Every structure is written in structure tokens, then in C-alpha cells.
């Protein structure tokens, strides 16, 4: 939802416009006129909340100008980290996107670890949209030997010519880097790797 400051500004602008219009029209502004202001303020807040969480999803992109990315994405990840055969590691992972009109939160699910965004934004540059986020990753409790927590960042280009697709790169504070590309999307939120694997295999 727009932050508290913006909500107050909108309410004050509405109240100010109401007051000025009443003066210009010669309508006396008394206590009876100001009583509905509290109700109007509550309605504005509720409408903003409804738009931010739900209503914007039903509007066309040309109007809201925000890509709809919410749900779970199956992706392939290729890393500069070498596996036991000396080859660059490549495996399936899942991006879980929780999105409102004004905010976005990303989790990535792996067989032995999970990462959570610490900040995330959709950036528009030169007519393109990209998802940028920083994250913290931590292995599952039984898989932490030799796999300490780390931080990193991801930059994914959002392609919307046809089916929406995300692709781009990542880098970590462990001096590794790689690329991520989505291959399939489901609108539901899936919270663990095994469940997501089963959901996309069916």
C-alpha cells in the first residue's frame, strides 16, 4: 500500500479541494459539512488498500504500468560454482513472488537452501522493465556444513512479448555468479521445494 505519508497527502488534498470548491461556490462551510470528512478519509484508505492488494491485478498493464509477477516460477540456474565433476553447476529452482501494486518480495527455493529478498524493486529503463533484488541465503539445518549463509543480488529482465518471462544474472559475496531463466509459471504461492517440484511435474 502507498506509505502513510502519501495516504495523508491524498486525504488532505481531497479535503482541501472540497473546502476550496465550497468557498468558490459560496457554500457555507460549517460543522455539518466537516462531519463526513472522517468517513471520507476511511473510505479513501480502504479503497487504496483494496487497489494495492487486489484491484490492480484486474486492470490492463497499459493502465497500471506494473508487470504482474505474483506466484511461483520454475527456473533453471547455472552457476560459476563447480560441481564434483568440475562442471558449472546447473539445476532447477523456484522463485516465489509475493506482490502488491506498491511492493514485491522474492524467495528462491533450492534442494538444500532458501533465499529471501532483503529489498526488491521493479525498475523501468529505456522502455524495458527489470526486477532487481538483494537477498540473504541460508542452507537448511542439516545442509549447513561447508555452506554458510551468504548475501547476493539478482537482476532479471522482464519479457512481456507473449508469455511473461524472467531472465538475467546474479552474483554473491562468495565470489560466485551465474544466470537464471524462468521456464514455467503458476499463479499460486508454493512455500517449499518438494511441493513446487511436484506441482510443476504434474
N, C-alpha and C positions, 0 to 999 in steps of 0.2 A: 504494500500500500504506500502511496506518497507519504513522506515523513510528516511528523506532527506540524512542522513549520509551514509546509505547503498547504496542509489542511486548514490551518488557521488563516493563512493568506486568502485562500479561496472563500472561506466563510466571511472574512472581513470585507473582501471585495464585493461579495453578494450583498452584505448588509449595507455597505457604503453606497452601492448602486441603488438599492432600494430607498435609502434615505434621500439621496440627491434627486432621484426621479420624483419622489413625493414632494420635495420642495419646489422643483420646476413645474410640477402640475398644480401647485397651490393646495396640496392636500395637507391638512394639519397633522403633524407627527406628535401623537400623544402616547400615553402608556398603553392604550389598547392596541396601537399599531405595533408596539415593540414586543408584545406578548408572544406572537408567533415566531419570533426570532430564534428562541431556544429549540422549538420544534423543527424549524427550517434547518438549523445547524445540525441536528441529529439526522435528519433526512439526508443532508449532503454527505455526512460521514458514512452513513450506511450505503449510499449509492457508490461512493468512492471505494469502499471495501468490497462491495459486490462486483464492481467493474474490475478492480485489481485482481481478485481471486478467480472469478468465473466468467463474467460477461465478455471480456476482451477476447476470449478464445473463440467466440462465435462470430466475431467481426472479421472482415477480409483484411489481408495483410496491407493492402494499399491504404487502409484507414488507420490501423494501429501501428504499423511500421515496426513490429516486433515479431521475429520468427517464432513459431510455436514448436518448442523442442521438448516439452514435458513428456515423461515416460521413461522407458528403458530401451537402450540401444545396444545391440550386439555389435562388437567391433573386433578388428584384428589389430594387434600391436606388434610392431617389430622394434627390437631394442638393440643398441650397440653392445649391450652386455652379452658376453659369450656363454653358450651352454657348454655342457661337458664334452661335446664334440668339436668345440672351437668355432661353432657357427653362431651367427647372430640369432638371439632368441626370438621366436615368433609364436604367438598363442592368441587364443580368443579371450576377450574380456568384455565387460559390460559397463556402459555409462548409464547411471541413474540420474535423471534430471528432474528436479522439483522446481517448478517455475510459476511465478505470478507475472503480472504485467510489469511490475516495478523491480522484481528481484529474481535471481536464479541461483540454484545451489546444485553442485555436482558431486556425485560419489562414483568411484570406479571399483568394480568388483573383480577380484582375481582369485585363482585357486587357493593361494596361501596368504593373501593380504587384501586390504581395502584402503582406499584413499578418500579423503573428504576435502572439498574445497574450503579454503580459508577466505577467499574473495573470488568473485566471478562477475563478469560483465559481458554484454553483447556490444561489440564495438563496430561502428559503421565507418568505413573509409573508402572513398573513391567508388561509391556505388555498390560495395560489397559489405557483407556482414561477417564478423568473426566472433567466435566465443573464446574469450581469454579467461583463464583462471589459474590461481595458485592453489597448491594443495599440500596436505600432510598425509603421508602414507605410513601405515603400521601393519606389520605381519600379524597373523593370528597367533594366539598364545603358544601353540605347540610348534610354530614355524619361525620362531624369532632367532634361533641360533644362526649366526652369520648373516642375519637380515635385519639390521637395526632400523628404527624409524628414519625416514628421510623426508625432505621437502622438495618440491618441484613446481614447474609451471607448464601449462598447456596452451597452445594456440591453434584453434581449429577453424578452418574456413567453412562457412555455411552455404552450401549449394542448394538453390531452390528452383532450378530449372527442371521441373518434373518432380520426382520424389525428393524430399529433403534429405541431404546427406552431409555428414561432417567428416572432414579430413584435415590433417595437419601434423604438427610435431610437438614434442615435449622434451624437456631437459630437467635434470635433477641436480641436487647439491652433492651427489655421489659421482659426478662427472660422467654420467651416462645420459644418453639421449635416444630418440627414436621417432617413429611415426605411428599415427593412429588413424584408422579409417573405419567408419561405420558401414555395416552391410545389411542391417535389418532393424526395424523399429516396432515397438509395441507401446500403445498409449498408457499401459498400466505401470505402476511403480512396483518393482521387484527388489526385495531387500537383501537377497543372498545369492551367492554364485551358483550353487547347485540348483536352486529353484529356477534361476534365469536360464541356465543351461537346458533344463528340461523343457521350459516354456518355449524356447526358440527351436528346439529339436522336434517339437510336435507340429 
